[in-house]
Amino acid sequence: MIKDLKNIDNWELSKKRRFFWGFTIVWVLFVFLINGEWLYFIPFIVGDIIFWKTFNYTFWKKRKKKVEKKKSWLRSWGDAILFAVIAATILRTFFIEAYTIPTPSMEKSLMVGDYLFVSKTSYGPRVPITPLSFPLVHHTLPIIGGQSYLEWLRLPYHRMSGWSDGNEQSSIGVKRNDCVVFNWPAEREGRPIDKKENYVKRCVALPGDEIQIKEGILFINGEKETKYDWMKKQRRYFVKTKSGLNKEKLYQDYDIYPTDVQKLRMANIYAINTTEDAIKDLKTKSYVDSVWSTGSQGDIFNNKVMNPDYFLVHNPYDWNEENYGPLTIPKQGVTVTLTKNNIALYKQIINRYEGEELENPDNFLNIKTELEENGSANYTFKQNYYWLMGDNRQNSADSRFWGFVPENHIVGKALFIWMSYDKYGKGVRWNRLFNSVK
């Protein structure tokens, strides 16, 4: 068998193809059984492009029966690079794409310096809204800067069928507690949907769910979250010391980033974002006087959301990041009664994501008269919305600050970490390589 594989270049084309497709079928069955959907494309990439080479990928060139002269090295490299760019663009657009975690909002589920592969097929790949763009970049050209896409051709939003089973709450198959990559809906740059900045958060609430946060604890439809309890990952603690803290030692001993340690104006009191296990050990240190969390001895911070003016359109009730709601997530086809008391919660999504226009900041163009005369008006939502939050709840700018995420902004599902690098000095995190995202 090994000898045959070494002489595979001498196989007849039909034999190569039978071997390739036979292996592919067996591989697909294996991947299906282990729920490793990200592995489906391996036979195509490794088996055919690199090894078997059973297909003519330069399909845009006319075949000649006569024996051609040997290509120059420049032409050979040009063909290889051109095909690589086309193949990578197709894979990146419709199948799988790599992303980097730049902020600690998902600590310790996803860490700064984690490199992810994200499945576009889980929820169904979107047809590019701006198809005329520079390949393999997002919205900005490398080196020279500037816009990487042309806007004169814009296609309407369309999502292909995905592998995830749709359900009553999510037609594209998003499930509660999925780690979801999405285009940041609150972006004010005026870019098309598919060119907005990419974010990753956990989807904690689906269309139709009611959310509420009490003293930092999230409740979905009246039930306290348990399976993915963020308090077991990372949260804010206050540490009073006898003689100060060594940030470098905290980082070496507990993986607490220097940016997660903030000295308050009071003497030797620090706000630290870390895990429960780390704080338990820290309590035993001789240089620590006392430790408490938000709410246990009163929040030293004023517990207001960041940039309240930015949040105003979503928050007419003076909610904050620790006490929020109740709030119902809009669902496609469901009618909501708008009043002067709740219109601030929904006017932005109707204006920006539903295609409606506002005549002024307080009234909708189509229902102004009804709202003024009757004190209320009905509106039926045209698409589903989701509520996404970071696992590092007290250090995450998420739906509490910028509101609902429309379904047409969903990019894909985070699958696994293919590389993890600690930029603060510990180098490659070998224990995180090829871990699935949970």
N, C-alpha and C positions, 0 to 999 in steps of 0.2 A: 504493500500500500504506500509506504514512504517513498519507495523507488518510483512508483507511478506518479506521485505528487511532484517529485523532482523533475520528471519528464513531462509535466503537464503542458508545456508549450508545444509539444509534439502531438497532442491529442487533436482529433478532428473537431471542427467547430461544433457539430451536433452533439458530440460527446461532452464537450466542455459545458454546453448549455444545459444538458440533462443533469450533469453533476451540480451545476450552479443552482438550478431551480429545485432539485431534490434537497440539497443542503438548506436552501432558503425555507422550504416548507417545514423541515424538521426544526430549524431554528425558530421559526415563528411559533410553532407549537410549544417549544421549550420556554420561550419568552412569555407566552400567554399563561403558562402554568405557574411561573414565578412572579407574575404581575410586574414584569420589568419592561414596561412599554417603551422606555427610552432606548432599548437595545434593538428594536425592530430594524433599524436602518443599517446595522453592522454588516450584514452580508452584501448589501449593495455597495457600501463604501470600501470595505476591506476586500471582499471577495471578488468583486467585478472590476472596479476601477483600478485597484492596485495590483491584483493578483491574476484573475482569470482573463480579463480584457477580452471578453467575448463579443462586445458590441462596438459598433463604430460610433464613437461619441462626436466625431467631427461630421455630424449629420448634415451640416449646412454646406458641405463641400460635395461637389459632384464626383462620383466614383468613376475611375477609369479602368478599363480592362487591361490596358497596356501597363507594363512594369514602369513605375515612375523612378526618377532619379532620387537618390537618397537626399532627404531634407537637410538643409543646413542646420547647424546647432541653434542658430538664432530663431529660425522658423519653428523648429521642434519645441523650443522653450516657449515661444509665443503661443503655439497651439495648446500646450499644456497649461499655461497660465490662463488663457482664455476659457478653456473648459473648466478649470478649477474655480474661476470667478463665477461662471454661470451656475455650476453645481452648488457652490457654497451659497449663492444668492437664493437659489430655489429652496435649499435646506433651511436657510435662515428665515425665509419668508413664510414657509408653509409647514415646517416640521419642527425644528429645534433651534434654539439660539442661546448663546452664552451671555450671562450677565454678571456684574460684580456688585457686592454689597459695600456701599461707601459709608454708611452711617450705622450707629449702634441701636437703631430703633427696634431691631428684632433679636437683640441679645437675650439669652444665650442660644436661641434656636438657630439663628443665622448670625454669624459674627463678621465684623469689619474685616475685609480681606478674603471673604469666601467668594469663590467663583462658581456660579451655578450653570447648569443646563436647564432650560425651561422648555417645556413641551407646548408647541402651538396646536398640536392635534388633540390635546386633552379636551379642550372646550370648543375646538373647531378653529382652524386658521382663518384669519380675516383676509379678504382680498385687499391688496394695498390701495389706500385711498389716493395716495400720490405715487403712481407707478413710475413716473419719470424722475429718478433720483440716482445719485452716485451710489454704486454698489458697496455693500458691506459697511456702511456708516449710517448713523441715525439722522440727526437733523443738522449737523454742522460738518463742513468739510475739514479733513485733517490738514494740519500744518498751516494752510493759508486762511482757514476760517471761512465764514460765510455760509449761506444757506445751501444745503446739499440736495435740494429737490426743486422741481419746477411746479408751480401752482396752477398753471393755466389748464392742466388736465387733472381734474379731480373726479374720482369714481364714487358712486354712492356706497354707503356702508353695506357690506354683505359678509356674512360669516358662513363658511362651509360646515358640513356636519363633522362633529368631533367623535372621539372614542368614548367620552364619558356619557353615561346615560342621562338624558334629560329627566327632570322631575317636575312635580307640580309647582315648585317654587322657582326653579331655574331651568329654563328651556335648554341652556347650553351645558348643564351638568355640573355647575359649581356646587360644591358641598360645603357645609359649615365646617370651619377650621382648616380648609385648604389654604396653603400658602400661594397667593396669587400675585402674578406680575401684571401691572396695569399702567395705562397712560394717566398721568396725574391730571385729574379733571379740572383742578382749580388754576391751572397755568394761565397766566394772563398775556402770554407772548403772541397769541393769535395764530398759533400753528395748527395745521390739520390734526385730527385725532391721532393718527398713527405716527406723528412726529413729535408729540408731546413727550416730556420727560418720562422715563420708566421708573416706577416705584414697585416695591414688593412689601406686602403686608399680609396678615392673616384675615381671611374672610370670617368674621364672627357672627354675621347676621345676613340672612337671605331675604329676598323680596317677600313682604308680608309679615316678617318677624317684628316683634316689639322689643326694643332694647331699653335698658335702664342701668345706670351705674350708681351704686350706693356705697359711699366711703371707699371708692376705688375698686369695688367688686362688681363685675359685669353680670347682669341677669338677662337672659334671653327668654322671652315669653313667660316671664315670671320665675324661671328656674336659674339658680346660680350655676355658673360654668364650673365644671369639675375636671374633665378629662385633660384640658389644656390650660390648667391653672397657671396664669402668668406669674403669680407670686412665687412659684417654684423655680422660675427662670431668673428674672432680675427685676428689682424694683428700687425705689429710693429709700435710704435709711439715713438717719442723722446720728453722727458719732461724735461724742465729746471726749476729748483726750486730755491727758495730764500735761503733755509737753509737745503737742504737734504730731503730724503724720509724715511719714516718708513715702511719697508717691511711688518712687521706684521700687521700694520693697513691697508695697501693696500690689504693684503690677507683677512682680516676680512670684509672690506667694499666692495671689488669688486671681490673677488675670484681670485685675481691675484697671482699665485704661486710665491714664492721667486725665483725660478729658471727662471722665466720670467721677472725678473728685473735685468738689467745689468748696473752698473755705468760705464760711460765712463771716459776717462782720463781728459776730460775737466771738469772744476769745475761745480758741481751740475747739470750735464746733464745725464739723464738715458734713456736707450733703454728699452721700456716696450712692451710686447706682451699682448694685451687685446682687448676688444670689443669696438665698436664705442660708445655704450651707456655709458660704464664706463669712457671713455676718455672725453665725454661731461660733465659728472659730475665732473671729476677731474679738468677740466679747471676752474671751479667756485671756487676752493679752494684758500684761501688766500696765502698759501705757494707755489703755482704754478706760475711761471713767464710766461712761454709760452709753447705751445705744437704744434708739427708739425709731419707730416708723411713723409715717404720716397718719395723723389722727390719734395716735396713742397718747401723746402729750401735747396735742395741738400742733398744727402745721406752722413751722417757722415762716415758710413762704405764705403769701396771701392767698395761695391756691386759686388764682385766677388763670384762665387760659392765656396762652401766649398771644400777643397782639390782638386784643379784643376787638379793635376796629375791623381787622381783617375777618374776624369770625362773626361779625354782627348779623349778616344776612341769614345765618343758620341758628342764631342763639338769641331769641327775643326774651328768654326767661332767666337770664343771668346764670345759666348752667356753667359748670367748670369741669375740668378733666377728671375730678374725683367724684363728682355728683352731677349726673347728666340724665335727662329724659324724665319720664318715658317718651319714646319716639317710635313711630311705626315706619318701617322701610317701604317706600313706594313700590308697587307691583303693577306690572303691565295689565291693563284692562280694569284695574280697580279704580273706583271713583272716590275722591276725597272731597270733603266739604271744607272750603276755604273761608276763613273769617279774618277779621282784622287781627285777631290774636295769634293765628298760626300761619298767616300768609308769608311771613318772613322765612319760615322753614322751607317753603317749597317754591318761592318765586324765582330763585336763581336757577334751579334745575329746569323749571318750565321755560324760562327765558333762554338758557344756554344749551340745554340738552334735548328739549322737547320741540324746539323749532318755533316756539311762540315768541312774541315780542311784548315788551313792557312799554306802555305809554308813559308812565312815570314810575318812580320807585315804590309807589304804594298800591297801584291798581293794574290789573291785567287788561290788555286791550280788548279782548273778547268778552270779558265778564265784568267790566267796570260798572256798568249800569246795575246789573243784578246784585253785585256786592254792596253798592251804595244804597239801593232801595230795600233789599231784603236783609242786609247784614251778613249774608253768606252767599257762596256760589259753588257749584260743583265742577270738578275737573277730573277727567279720566286720563291716567298716565299711559303713555305710548310705548314705554319700554320698562324693563326691570332695572332695579337699582340694588346696590350691595353696600354693606357697612364693613369697612376694613380698618383694623387696628394693629399696631405693633405689639409684639410680646413684651417688650420693654416699656410697659404702659406709661410710666412716668417720665419717659425720655423719648417720646414718639409723637411727631406731628402726623396725625392721621385723620380719620373721618370726624373725630370730635372737633377738629379745627377747620376742615374745609368741606365737610359734608359727604353726601352720597356719591358712590361711584357708579356711573351708568354702565349698562351691559356692553354697549359698543366701545367702551374703553378697556375692556378686559383683554389682555394679551395672551396669557397662558398660565400653566401650572408649573411651579418650581419642582423639579424632579430630584436632582442629586448634586452634590458638591464635587466637582472634579479637581479643584485645587483650593487650598486655603493657605494664605500667607499673612503672618502677623507683622504688620509694618512697624510695630513698636519695638522690635528687636529679637523676638523669639524665632523668627524665620518660618519655615514651612510647618504647618500643623499636620503632621503625618496621620494622626488619629482621626482626622476629619475627611481625609481623601475618600471619595466615592461613597460617602454616607448619603443615604436618601434624606430628603427634606420631609420632616414630619410636622 
